[in-house]
Amino acid sequence: MAISVQNFIKLANFYNQMVTIMSAVCVEKGGISVDNYAGRFFAADVLEYIVEYGRRLTEAGPVPDDVARVMKVLQERFESVKNLVTPTEKPIYEMTLEEFEKFMNI
């Protein structure tokens, strides 16, 4: 995917729609907390990808102010969930007990 402002906007819109659907699923499942929803790990991974995409977009050149504000909001949101991101190429048998419990939602 070529790095462009348009692609970043598409990714940000996808993330917002995904979070909306996740919230609806949580309500449909009896009002479970998003913190207990298994999809939160995927959402954190997607957000990590979008934040990294935004960083690379910024490095490639100037971005419009409104896009920069969206990048900042997503970066702040990522800071609050980055402990949920899938460990990079780390198999389960190499995880610490704490990492495994978080991964398995224990």
Secondary structure, 3 states (H helix, E strand, C coil): CCCCHHHHHHHHHHHHHHHHHHHHHHHHCCCCCHHHCCCHHHHHHHHHHHHHHHHHHHHHCCCCHHHHHHHHHHHHHHHHHHHHCCCCCCCHHHCCHHHHHHHHCC
